[in-house]
């Protein structure tokens, strides 16, 4: 097995995590807007939701950075064949 395939799998994993974290960040940003309408701008609910949105956004950026570093180790190009299949 080509070691770069492992790096691509790891990069894919981090990219999928980043996408899920970005979705959570968006969800909490939307919640903050709803909470602001319900409880007012200075509510702890609003502040908490915004902090969580910021946290998830930062974590998503970190996962993208990690994915990029694994892409770099893999040679910067995706494999020519799917992971787990031997080259022809």
mmCIF file as gemmi writes it, N, C-alpha and C atoms, coordinates in Angstrom:
data_model
loop_
_atom_site.group_PDB
_atom_site.id
_atom_site.type_symbol
_atom_site.label_atom_id
_atom_site.label_alt_id
_atom_site.label_comp_id
_atom_site.label_asym_id
_atom_site.label_entity_id
_atom_site.label_seq_id
_atom_site.pdbx_PDB_ins_code
_atom_site.Cartn_x
_atom_site.Cartn_y
_atom_site.Cartn_z
_atom_site.occupancy
_atom_site.B_iso_or_equiv
_atom_site.pdbx_formal_charge
_atom_site.auth_seq_id
_atom_site.auth_asym_id
_atom_site.pdbx_PDB_model_num
ATOM 1 N N . UNK Axp A 1 ? 0.849 -1.192 0 1 0 ? 1 A 1
ATOM 2 C CA . UNK Axp A 1 ? 0 0 0 1 0 ? 1 A 1
ATOM 3 C C . UNK Axp A 1 ? 0.884 1.241 0 1 0 ? 1 A 1
ATOM 4 N N . UNK Axp A 2 ? 0.514 2.172 -0.794 1 0 ? 2 A 1
ATOM 5 C CA . UNK Axp A 2 ? 1.235 3.427 -0.908 1 0 ? 2 A 1
ATOM 6 C C . UNK Axp A 2 ? 0.988 4.268 0.351 1 0 ? 2 A 1
ATOM 7 N N . UNK Axp A 3 ? 2.063 4.679 1.068 1 0 ? 3 A 1
ATOM 8 C CA . UNK Axp A 3 ? 1.871 5.473 2.292 1 0 ? 3 A 1
ATOM 9 C C . UNK Axp A 3 ? 1.13 6.784 2.062 1 0 ? 3 A 1
ATOM 10 N N . UNK Axp A 4 ? 1.214 7.327 0.849 1 0 ? 4 A 1
ATOM 11 C CA . UNK Axp A 4 ? 0.506 8.59 0.608 1 0 ? 4 A 1
ATOM 12 C C . UNK Axp A 4 ? -1.005 8.396 0.675 1 0 ? 4 A 1
ATOM 13 N N . UNK Axp A 5 ? -1.471 7.166 0.415 1 0 ? 5 A 1
ATOM 14 C CA . UNK Axp A 5 ? -2.914 6.898 0.531 1 0 ? 5 A 1
ATOM 15 C C . UNK Axp A 5 ? -3.389 7.094 1.962 1 0 ? 5 A 1
ATOM 16 N N . UNK Axp A 6 ? -2.555 6.671 2.924 1 0 ? 6 A 1
ATOM 17 C CA . UNK Axp A 6 ? -2.923 6.886 4.324 1 0 ? 6 A 1
ATOM 18 C C . UNK Axp A 6 ? -3.068 8.372 4.611 1 0 ? 6 A 1
ATOM 19 N N . UNK Axp A 7 ? -2.144 9.158 4.067 1 0 ? 7 A 1
ATOM 20 C CA . UNK Axp A 7 ? -2.199 10.602 4.29 1 0 ? 7 A 1
ATOM 21 C C . UNK Axp A 7 ? -3.46 11.196 3.671 1 0 ? 7 A 1
ATOM 22 N N . UNK Axp A 8 ? -3.851 10.696 2.509 1 0 ? 8 A 1
ATOM 23 C CA . UNK Axp A 8 ? -5.084 11.184 1.873 1 0 ? 8 A 1
ATOM 24 C C . UNK Axp A 8 ? -6.306 10.804 2.685 1 0 ? 8 A 1
ATOM 25 N N . UNK Axp A 9 ? -6.316 9.605 3.242 1 0 ? 9 A 1
ATOM 26 C CA . UNK Axp A 9 ? -7.447 9.196 4.088 1 0 ? 9 A 1
ATOM 27 C C . UNK Axp A 9 ? -7.554 10.1 5.306 1 0 ? 9 A 1
ATOM 28 N N . UNK Axp A 10 ? -6.401 10.384 5.912 1 0 ? 10 A 1
ATOM 29 C CA . UNK Axp A 10 ? -6.396 11.257 7.087 1 0 ? 10 A 1
ATOM 30 C C . UNK Axp A 10 ? -6.873 12.652 6.7 1 0 ? 10 A 1
ATOM 31 N N . UNK Axp A 11 ? -6.389 13.159 5.564 1 0 ? 11 A 1
ATOM 32 C CA . UNK Axp A 11 ? -6.813 14.484 5.093 1 0 ? 11 A 1
ATOM 33 C C . UNK Axp A 11 ? -8.319 14.518 4.852 1 0 ? 11 A 1
ATOM 34 N N . UNK Axp A 12 ? -8.848 13.458 4.243 1 0 ? 12 A 1
ATOM 35 C CA . UNK Axp A 12 ? -10.301 13.386 4.016 1 0 ? 12 A 1
ATOM 36 C C . UNK Axp A 12 ? -11.057 13.413 5.329 1 0 ? 12 A 1
ATOM 37 N N . UNK Axp A 13 ? -10.552 12.66 6.305 1 0 ? 13 A 1
ATOM 38 C CA . UNK Axp A 13 ? -11.198 12.615 7.619 1 0 ? 13 A 1
ATOM 39 C C . UNK Axp A 13 ? -11.26 14.017 8.229 1 0 ? 13 A 1
ATOM 40 N N . UNK Axp A 14 ? -10.124 14.724 8.207 1 0 ? 14 A 1
ATOM 41 C CA . UNK Axp A 14 ? -10.106 16.072 8.77 1 0 ? 14 A 1
ATOM 42 C C . UNK Axp A 14 ? -11.014 17.021 7.989 1 0 ? 14 A 1
ATOM 43 N N . UNK Axp A 15 ? -11.079 16.871 6.69 1 0 ? 15 A 1
ATOM 44 C CA . UNK Axp A 15 ? -11.953 17.719 5.884 1 0 ? 15 A 1
ATOM 45 C C . UNK Axp A 15 ? -13.425 17.474 6.219 1 0 ? 15 A 1
ATOM 46 N N . UNK Axp A 16 ? -13.777 16.209 6.42 1 0 ? 16 A 1
ATOM 47 C CA . UNK Axp A 16 ? -15.164 15.891 6.805 1 0 ? 16 A 1
ATOM 48 C C . UNK Axp A 16 ? -15.478 16.462 8.184 1 0 ? 16 A 1
ATOM 49 N N . UNK Axp A 17 ? -14.521 16.353 9.107 1 0 ? 17 A 1
ATOM 50 C CA . UNK Axp A 17 ? -14.723 16.939 10.429 1 0 ? 17 A 1
ATOM 51 C C . UNK Axp A 17 ? -14.908 18.452 10.326 1 0 ? 17 A 1
ATOM 52 N N . UNK Axp A 18 ? -14.097 19.085 9.492 1 0 ? 18 A 1
ATOM 53 C CA . UNK Axp A 18 ? -14.195 20.541 9.325 1 0 ? 18 A 1
ATOM 54 C C . UNK Axp A 18 ? -15.578 20.936 8.817 1 0 ? 18 A 1
ATOM 55 N N . UNK Axp A 19 ? -16.096 20.18 7.855 1 0 ? 19 A 1
ATOM 56 C CA . UNK Axp A 19 ? -17.426 20.489 7.32 1 0 ? 19 A 1
ATOM 57 C C . UNK Axp A 19 ? -18.496 20.356 8.404 1 0 ? 19 A 1
ATOM 58 N N . UNK Axp A 20 ? -18.394 19.302 9.215 1 0 ? 20 A 1
ATOM 59 C CA . UNK Axp A 20 ? -19.371 19.115 10.298 1 0 ? 20 A 1
ATOM 60 C C . UNK Axp A 20 ? -19.259 20.236 11.327 1 0 ? 20 A 1
ATOM 61 N N . UNK Axp A 21 ? -18.036 20.648 11.624 1 0 ? 21 A 1
ATOM 62 C CA . UNK Axp A 21 ? -17.849 21.736 12.587 1 0 ? 21 A 1
ATOM 63 C C . UNK Axp A 21 ? -18.354 23.068 12.043 1 0 ? 21 A 1
ATOM 64 N N . UNK Axp A 22 ? -18.149 23.313 10.752 1 0 ? 22 A 1
ATOM 65 C CA . UNK Axp A 22 ? -18.688 24.543 10.152 1 0 ? 22 A 1
ATOM 66 C C . UNK Axp A 22 ? -20.213 24.55 10.222 1 0 ? 22 A 1
ATOM 67 N N . UNK Axp A 23 ? -20.823 23.394 10.033 1 0 ? 23 A 1
ATOM 68 C CA . UNK Axp A 23 ? -22.288 23.305 10.129 1 0 ? 23 A 1
ATOM 69 C C . UNK Axp A 23 ? -22.748 23.617 11.552 1 0 ? 23 A 1
ATOM 70 N N . UNK Axp A 24 ? -22.018 23.084 12.538 1 0 ? 24 A 1
ATOM 71 C CA . UNK Axp A 24 ? -22.362 23.386 13.932 1 0 ? 24 A 1
ATOM 72 C C . UNK Axp A 24 ? -22.222 24.883 14.209 1 0 ? 24 A 1
ATOM 73 N N . UNK Axp A 25 ? -21.162 25.479 13.671 1 0 ? 25 A 1
ATOM 74 C CA . UNK Axp A 25 ? -20.961 26.919 13.866 1 0 ? 25 A 1
ATOM 75 C C . UNK Axp A 25 ? -22.129 27.704 13.284 1 0 ? 25 A 1
ATOM 76 N N . UNK Axp A 26 ? -22.554 27.321 12.097 1 0 ? 26 A 1
ATOM 77 C CA . UNK Axp A 26 ? -23.693 27.998 11.472 1 0 ? 26 A 1
ATOM 78 C C . UNK Axp A 26 ? -24.966 27.797 12.297 1 0 ? 26 A 1
ATOM 79 N N . UNK Axp A 27 ? -25.175 26.586 12.786 1 0 ? 27 A 1
ATOM 80 C CA . UNK Axp A 27 ? -26.347 26.308 13.612 1 0 ? 27 A 1
ATOM 81 C C . UNK Axp A 27 ? -26.368 27.178 14.865 1 0 ? 27 A 1
ATOM 82 N N . UNK Axp A 28 ? -25.216 27.308 15.52 1 0 ? 28 A 1
ATOM 83 C CA . UNK Axp A 28 ? -25.179 28.119 16.736 1 0 ? 28 A 1
ATOM 84 C C . UNK Axp A 28 ? -25.3 29.607 16.434 1 0 ? 28 A 1
ATOM 85 N N . UNK Axp A 29 ? -24.813 30.044 15.285 1 0 ? 29 A 1
ATOM 86 C CA . UNK Axp A 29 ? -25.018 31.445 14.887 1 0 ? 29 A 1
ATOM 87 C C . UNK Axp A 29 ? -26.504 31.722 14.697 1 0 ? 29 A 1
ATOM 88 N N . UNK Axp A 30 ? -27.192 30.779 14.073 1 0 ? 30 A 1
ATOM 89 C CA . UNK Axp A 30 ? -28.643 30.924 13.888 1 0 ? 30 A 1
ATOM 90 C C . UNK Axp A 30 ? -29.372 30.892 15.223 1 0 ? 30 A 1
ATOM 91 N N . UNK Axp A 31 ? -28.923 30.017 16.115 1 0 ? 31 A 1
ATOM 92 C CA . UNK Axp A 31 ? -29.547 29.98 17.447 1 0 ? 31 A 1
ATOM 93 C C . UNK Axp A 31 ? -29.361 31.305 18.169 1 0 ? 31 A 1
ATOM 94 N N . UNK Axp A 32 ? -28.184 31.893 18.034 1 0 ? 32 A 1
ATOM 95 C CA . UNK Axp A 32 ? -27.923 33.176 18.697 1 0 ? 32 A 1
ATOM 96 C C . UNK Axp A 32 ? -28.913 34.23 18.224 1 0 ? 32 A 1
ATOM 97 N N . UNK Axp A 33 ? -29.232 34.217 16.929 1 0 ? 33 A 1
ATOM 98 C CA . UNK Axp A 33 ? -30.216 35.178 16.41 1 0 ? 33 A 1
ATOM 99 C C . UNK Axp A 33 ? -31.599 34.939 17.014 1 0 ? 33 A 1
ATOM 100 N N . UNK Axp A 34 ? -31.978 33.684 17.106 1 0 ? 34 A 1
ATOM 101 C CA . UNK Axp A 34 ? -33.283 33.351 17.708 1 0 ? 34 A 1
ATOM 102 C C . UNK Axp A 34 ? -33.3 33.744 19.17 1 0 ? 34 A 1
ATOM 103 N N . UNK Axp A 35 ? -32.219 33.383 19.886 1 0 ? 35 A 1
ATOM 104 C CA . UNK Axp A 35 ? -32.159 33.719 21.314 1 0 ? 35 A 1
ATOM 105 C C . UNK Axp A 35 ? -32.183 35.229 21.536 1 0 ? 35 A 1
ATOM 106 N N . UNK Axp A 36 ? -31.575 35.975 20.62 1 0 ? 36 A 1
ATOM 107 C CA . UNK Axp A 36 ? -31.579 37.431 20.745 1 0 ? 36 A 1
ATOM 108 C C . UNK Axp A 36 ? -32.995 37.973 20.661 1 0 ? 36 A 1
ATOM 109 N N . UNK Axp A 37 ? -33.801 37.401 19.775 1 0 ? 37 A 1
ATOM 110 C CA . UNK Axp A 37 ? -35.194 37.833 19.65 1 0 ? 37 A 1
ATOM 111 C C . UNK Axp A 37 ? -36.002 37.432 20.877 1 0 ? 37 A 1
ATOM 112 N N . UNK Axp A 38 ? -35.692 36.269 21.434 1 0 ? 38 A 1
ATOM 113 C CA . UNK Axp A 38 ? -36.455 35.777 22.586 1 0 ? 38 A 1
ATOM 114 C C . UNK Axp A 38 ? -36.052 36.437 23.904 1 0 ? 38 A 1
ATOM 115 N N . UNK Axp A 39 ? -34.735 36.566 24.106 1 0 ? 39 A 1
ATOM 116 C CA . UNK Axp A 39 ? -34.241 36.965 25.428 1 0 ? 39 A 1
ATOM 117 C C . UNK Axp A 39 ? -33.528 38.305 25.466 1 0 ? 39 A 1
ATOM 118 N N . UNK Axp A 40 ? -33.315 38.913 24.305 1 0 ? 40 A 1
ATOM 119 C CA . UNK Axp A 40 ? -32.606 40.182 24.26 1 0 ? 40 A 1
ATOM 120 C C . UNK Axp A 40 ? -31.129 39.997 23.962 1 0 ? 40 A 1
ATOM 121 N N . UNK Axp A 41 ? -30.545 41.043 23.423 1 0 ? 41 A 1
ATOM 122 C CA . UNK Axp A 41 ? -29.148 41.009 22.954 1 0 ? 41 A 1
ATOM 123 C C . UNK Axp A 41 ? -28.148 40.653 24.049 1 0 ? 41 A 1
ATOM 124 N N . UNK Axp A 42 ? -28.397 41.077 25.277 1 0 ? 42 A 1
ATOM 125 C CA . UNK Axp A 42 ? -27.441 40.891 26.37 1 0 ? 42 A 1
ATOM 126 C C . UNK Axp A 42 ? -27.651 39.585 27.139 1 0 ? 42 A 1
ATOM 127 N N . UNK Axp A 43 ? -28.491 38.718 26.636 1 0 ? 43 A 1
ATOM 128 C CA . UNK Axp A 43 ? -28.782 37.464 27.311 1 0 ? 43 A 1
ATOM 129 C C . UNK Axp A 43 ? -27.565 36.536 27.322 1 0 ? 43 A 1
ATOM 130 N N . UNK Axp A 44 ? -27.431 35.776 28.387 1 0 ? 44 A 1
ATOM 131 C CA . UNK Axp A 44 ? -26.371 34.764 28.46 1 0 ? 44 A 1
ATOM 132 C C . UNK Axp A 44 ? -26.58 33.679 27.408 1 0 ? 44 A 1
ATOM 133 N N . UNK Axp A 45 ? -27.82 33.433 27.025 1 0 ? 45 A 1
ATOM 134 C CA . UNK Axp A 45 ? -28.094 32.442 25.972 1 0 ? 45 A 1
ATOM 135 C C . UNK Axp A 45 ? -27.463 32.883 24.652 1 0 ? 45 A 1
ATOM 136 N N . UNK Axp A 46 ? -27.594 34.166 24.364 1 0 ? 46 A 1
ATOM 137 C CA . UNK Axp A 46 ? -27.026 34.72 23.128 1 0 ? 46 A 1
ATOM 138 C C . UNK Axp A 46 ? -25.503 34.648 23.189 1 0 ? 46 A 1
ATOM 139 N N . UNK Axp A 47 ? -24.942 35.087 24.298 1 0 ? 47 A 1
ATOM 140 C CA . UNK Axp A 47 ? -23.483 35.074 24.449 1 0 ? 47 A 1
ATOM 141 C C . UNK Axp A 47 ? -22.944 33.65 24.347 1 0 ? 47 A 1
ATOM 142 N N . UNK Axp A 48 ? -23.618 32.712 24.977 1 0 ? 48 A 1
ATOM 143 C CA . UNK Axp A 48 ? -23.17 31.321 24.928 1 0 ? 48 A 1
ATOM 144 C C . UNK Axp A 48 ? -23.226 30.737 23.529 1 0 ? 48 A 1
ATOM 145 N N . UNK Axp A 49 ? -24.306 31.025 22.832 1 0 ? 49 A 1
ATOM 146 C CA . UNK Axp A 49 ? -24.444 30.514 21.465 1 0 ? 49 A 1
ATOM 147 C C . UNK Axp A 49 ? -23.38 31.118 20.552 1 0 ? 49 A 1
ATOM 148 N N . UNK Axp A 50 ? -23.089 32.406 20.732 1 0 ? 50 A 1
ATOM 149 C CA . UNK Axp A 50 ? -22.047 33.045 19.914 1 0 ? 50 A 1
ATOM 150 C C . UNK Axp A 50 ? -20.663 32.468 20.228 1 0 ? 50 A 1
ATOM 151 N N . UNK Axp A 51 ? -20.403 32.224 21.501 1 0 ? 51 A 1
ATOM 152 C CA . UNK Axp A 51 ? -19.12 31.63 21.869 1 0 ? 51 A 1
ATOM 153 C C . UNK Axp A 51 ? -18.971 30.232 21.28 1 0 ? 51 A 1
ATOM 154 N N . UNK Axp A 52 ? -20.037 29.461 21.302 1 0 ? 52 A 1
ATOM 155 C CA . UNK Axp A 52 ? -19.98 28.125 20.709 1 0 ? 52 A 1
ATOM 156 C C . UNK Axp A 52 ? -19.786 28.198 19.198 1 0 ? 52 A 1
ATOM 157 N N . UNK Axp A 53 ? -20.454 29.126 18.551 1 0 ? 53 A 1
ATOM 158 C CA . UNK Axp A 53 ? -20.286 29.298 17.11 1 0 ? 53 A 1
ATOM 159 C C . UNK Axp A 53 ? -18.84 29.652 16.79 1 0 ? 53 A 1
ATOM 160 N N . UNK Axp A 54 ? -18.263 30.545 17.566 1 0 ? 54 A 1
ATOM 161 C CA . UNK Axp A 54 ? -16.863 30.941 17.364 1 0 ? 54 A 1
ATOM 162 C C . UNK Axp A 54 ? -15.928 29.753 17.594 1 0 ? 54 A 1
ATOM 163 N N . UNK Axp A 55 ? -16.182 28.996 18.654 1 0 ? 55 A 1
ATOM 164 C CA . UNK Axp A 55 ? -15.356 27.827 18.953 1 0 ? 55 A 1
ATOM 165 C C . UNK Axp A 55 ? -15.392 26.82 17.8 1 0 ? 55 A 1
ATOM 166 N N . UNK Axp A 56 ? -16.59 26.507 17.316 1 0 ? 56 A 1
ATOM 167 C CA . UNK Axp A 56 ? -16.701 25.527 16.23 1 0 ? 56 A 1
ATOM 168 C C . UNK Axp A 56 ? -16.056 26.048 14.945 1 0 ? 56 A 1
ATOM 169 N N . UNK Axp A 57 ? -16.14 27.334 14.699 1 0 ? 57 A 1
ATOM 170 C CA . UNK Axp A 57 ? -15.499 27.907 13.51 1 0 ? 57 A 1
ATOM 171 C C . UNK Axp A 57 ? -13.973 27.785 13.615 1 0 ? 57 A 1
ATOM 172 N N . UNK Axp A 58 ? -13.436 28.077 14.79 1 0 ? 58 A 1
ATOM 173 C CA . UNK Axp A 58 ? -11.992 27.953 15.001 1 0 ? 58 A 1
ATOM 174 C C . UNK Axp A 58 ? -11.547 26.496 14.863 1 0 ? 58 A 1
ATOM 175 N N . UNK Axp A 59 ? -12.314 25.591 15.4 1 0 ? 59 A 1
ATOM 176 C CA . UNK Axp A 59 ? -11.985 24.165 15.286 1 0 ? 59 A 1
ATOM 177 C C . UNK Axp A 59 ? -12.045 23.701 13.835 1 0 ? 59 A 1
ATOM 178 N N . UNK Axp A 60 ? -12.999 24.215 13.072 1 0 ? 60 A 1
ATOM 179 C CA . UNK Axp A 60 ? -13.094 23.863 11.654 1 0 ? 60 A 1
ATOM 180 C C . UNK Axp A 60 ? -11.848 24.343 10.906 1 0 ? 60 A 1
ATOM 181 N N . UNK Axp A 61 ? -11.396 25.552 11.215 1 0 ? 61 A 1
ATOM 182 C CA . UNK Axp A 61 ? -10.172 26.056 10.575 1 0 ? 61 A 1
ATOM 183 C C . UNK Axp A 61 ? -8.967 25.188 10.93 1 0 ? 61 A 1
ATOM 184 N N . UNK Axp A 62 ? -8.908 24.751 12.177 1 0 ? 62 A 1
ATOM 185 C CA . UNK Axp A 62 ? -7.801 23.885 12.596 1 0 ? 62 A 1
ATOM 186 C C . UNK Axp A 62 ? -7.843 22.546 11.854 1 0 ? 62 A 1
ATOM 187 N N . UNK Axp A 63 ? -9.039 21.981 11.696 1 0 ? 63 A 1
ATOM 188 C CA . UNK Axp A 63 ? -9.154 20.707 10.965 1 0 ? 63 A 1
ATOM 189 C C . UNK Axp A 63 ? -8.753 20.877 9.504 1 0 ? 63 A 1
ATOM 190 N N . UNK Axp A 64 ? -9.104 22.028 8.9 1 0 ? 64 A 1
ATOM 191 C CA . UNK Axp A 64 ? -8.685 22.288 7.521 1 0 ? 64 A 1
ATOM 192 C C . UNK Axp A 64 ? -7.173 22.431 7.435 1 0 ? 64 A 1
ATOM 193 N N . UNK Axp A 65 ? -6.578 23.051 8.441 1 0 ? 65 A 1
ATOM 194 C CA . UNK Axp A 65 ? -5.124 23.178 8.469 1 0 ? 65 A 1
ATOM 195 C C . UNK Axp A 65 ? -4.478 21.794 8.555 1 0 ? 65 A 1
ATOM 196 N N . UNK Axp A 66 ? -5.009 20.951 9.42 1 0 ? 66 A 1
ATOM 197 C CA . UNK Axp A 66 ? -4.484 19.589 9.55 1 0 ? 66 A 1
ATOM 198 C C . UNK Axp A 66 ? -4.65 18.811 8.251 1 0 ? 66 A 1
ATOM 199 N N . UNK Axp A 67 ? -5.796 18.962 7.616 1 0 ? 67 A 1
ATOM 200 C CA . UNK Axp A 67 ? -6.02 18.275 6.334 1 0 ? 67 A 1
ATOM 201 C C . UNK Axp A 67 ? -4.98 18.735 5.325 1 0 ? 67 A 1
ATOM 202 N N . UNK Axp A 68 ? -4.73 20.029 5.277 1 0 ? 68 A 1
ATOM 203 C CA . UNK Axp A 68 ? -3.749 20.56 4.343 1 0 ? 68 A 1
ATOM 204 C C . UNK Axp A 68 ? -2.352 20.037 4.604 1 0 ? 68 A 1
ATOM 205 N N . UNK Axp A 69 ? -2.007 19.888 5.868 1 0 ? 69 A 1
ATOM 206 C CA . UNK Axp A 69 ? -0.672 19.377 6.169 1 0 ? 69 A 1
ATOM 207 C C . UNK Axp A 69 ? -0.532 17.924 5.724 1 0 ? 69 A 1
ATOM 208 N N . UNK Axp A 70 ? -1.594 17.148 5.829 1 0 ? 70 A 1
ATOM 209 C CA . UNK Axp A 70 ? -1.546 15.756 5.371 1 0 ? 70 A 1
ATOM 210 C C . UNK Axp A 70 ? -1.531 15.673 3.847 1 0 ? 70 A 1
ATOM 211 N N . UNK Axp A 71 ? -2.195 16.604 3.195 1 0 ? 71 A 1
ATOM 212 C CA . UNK Axp A 71 ? -2.134 16.657 1.731 1 0 ? 71 A 1
ATOM 213 C C . UNK Axp A 71 ? -0.695 16.949 1.307 1 0 ? 71 A 1
ATOM 214 N N . UNK Axp A 72 ? -0.047 17.854 2.022 1 0 ? 72 A 1
ATOM 215 C CA . UNK Axp A 72 ? 1.337 18.178 1.716 1 0 ? 72 A 1
ATOM 216 C C . UNK Axp A 72 ? 2.253 16.982 1.877 1 0 ? 72 A 1
ATOM 217 N N . UNK Axp A 73 ? 2.055 16.213 2.938 1 0 ? 73 A 1
ATOM 218 C CA . UNK Axp A 73 ? 2.857 15.009 3.165 1 0 ? 73 A 1
ATOM 219 C C . UNK Axp A 73 ? 2.591 13.976 2.074 1 0 ? 73 A 1
ATOM 220 N N . UNK Axp A 74 ? 1.359 13.938 1.599 1 0 ? 74 A 1
ATOM 221 C CA . UNK Axp A 74 ? 0.99 12.959 0.565 1 0 ? 74 A 1
ATOM 222 C C . UNK Axp A 74 ? 1.513 13.357 -0.814 1 0 ? 74 A 1
ATOM 223 N N . UNK Axp A 75 ? 2.081 14.517 -0.932 1 0 ? 75 A 1
ATOM 224 C CA . UNK Axp A 75 ? 2.623 14.941 -2.212 1 0 ? 75 A 1
ATOM 225 C C . UNK Axp A 75 ? 1.782 15.969 -2.926 1 0 ? 75 A 1
ATOM 226 N N . UNK Axp A 76 ? 0.683 16.388 -2.314 1 0 ? 76 A 1
ATOM 227 C CA . UNK Axp A 76 ? -0.132 17.448 -2.884 1 0 ? 76 A 1
ATOM 228 C C . UNK Axp A 76 ? -1.054 17.03 -4.01 1 0 ? 76 A 1
ATOM 229 N N . UNK Axp A 77 ? -1.046 15.769 -4.375 1 0 ? 77 A 1
ATOM 230 C CA . UNK Axp A 77 ? -1.936 15.296 -5.45 1 0 ? 77 A 1
ATOM 231 C C . UNK Axp A 77 ? -2.755 14.133 -4.92 1 0 ? 77 A 1
ATOM 232 N N . UNK Axp A 78 ? -4.025 14.061 -5.294 1 0 ? 78 A 1
ATOM 233 C CA . UNK Axp A 78 ? -4.829 12.914 -4.861 1 0 ? 78 A 1
ATOM 234 C C . UNK Axp A 78 ? -4.323 11.643 -5.548 1 0 ? 78 A 1
ATOM 235 N N . UNK Axp A 79 ? -4.56 10.502 -4.915 1 0 ? 79 A 1
ATOM 236 C CA . UNK Axp A 79 ? -4.122 9.252 -5.53 1 0 ? 79 A 1
ATOM 237 C C . UNK Axp A 79 ? -4.85 8.995 -6.844 1 0 ? 79 A 1
ATOM 238 N N . UNK Axp A 80 ? -4.208 8.261 -7.728 1 0 ? 80 A 1
ATOM 239 C CA . UNK Axp A 80 ? -4.8 7.95 -9.029 1 0 ? 80 A 1
ATOM 240 C C . UNK Axp A 80 ? -5.802 6.809 -8.933 1 0 ? 80 A 1
ATOM 241 N N . UNK Axp A 81 ? -5.81 6.115 -7.824 1 0 ? 81 A 1
ATOM 242 C CA . UNK Axp A 81 ? -6.731 5.004 -7.629 1 0 ? 81 A 1
ATOM 243 C C . UNK Axp A 81 ? -7.278 5.103 -6.206 1 0 ? 81 A 1
ATOM 244 N N . UNK Axp A 82 ? -8.457 4.556 -5.967 1 0 ? 82 A 1
ATOM 245 C CA . UNK Axp A 82 ? -9.084 4.686 -4.651 1 0 ? 82 A 1
ATOM 246 C C . UNK Axp A 82 ? -8.23 4.029 -3.565 1 0 ? 82 A 1
ATOM 247 N N . UNK Axp A 83 ? -8.228 4.588 -2.364 1 0 ? 83 A 1
ATOM 248 C CA . UNK Axp A 83 ? -7.492 3.985 -1.262 1 0 ? 83 A 1
ATOM 249 C C . UNK Axp A 83 ? -7.925 2.534 -1.057 1 0 ? 83 A 1
ATOM 250 N N . UNK Axp A 84 ? -6.962 1.698 -0.799 1 0 ? 84 A 1
ATOM 251 C CA . UNK Axp A 84 ? -7.258 0.28 -0.56 1 0 ? 84 A 1
ATOM 252 C C . UNK Axp A 84 ? -7.143 -0.584 -1.785 1 0 ? 84 A 1
ATOM 253 N N . UNK Axp A 85 ? -7.139 0.034 -2.975 1 0 ? 85 A 1
ATOM 254 C CA . UNK Axp A 85 ? -6.977 -0.736 -4.195 1 0 ? 85 A 1
ATOM 255 C C . UNK Axp A 85 ? -5.541 -0.625 -4.677 1 0 ? 85 A 1
ATOM 256 N N . UNK Axp A 86 ? -4.965 -1.709 -5.111 1 0 ? 86 A 1
ATOM 257 C CA . UNK Axp A 86 ? -3.573 -1.646 -5.576 1 0 ? 86 A 1
ATOM 258 C C . UNK Axp A 86 ? -3.492 -0.916 -6.905 1 0 ? 86 A 1
ATOM 259 N N . UNK Axp A 87 ? -2.341 -0.286 -7.163 1 0 ? 87 A 1
ATOM 260 C CA . UNK Axp A 87 ? -2.167 0.388 -8.442 1 0 ? 87 A 1
ATOM 261 C C . UNK Axp A 87 ? -2.119 -0.636 -9.576 1 0 ? 87 A 1
ATOM 262 N N . UNK Axp A 88 ? -2.506 -0.22 -10.754 1 0 ? 88 A 1
ATOM 263 C CA . UNK Axp A 88 ? -2.501 -1.131 -11.899 1 0 ? 88 A 1
ATOM 264 C C . UNK Axp A 88 ? -1.126 -1.215 -12.52 1 0 ? 88 A 1
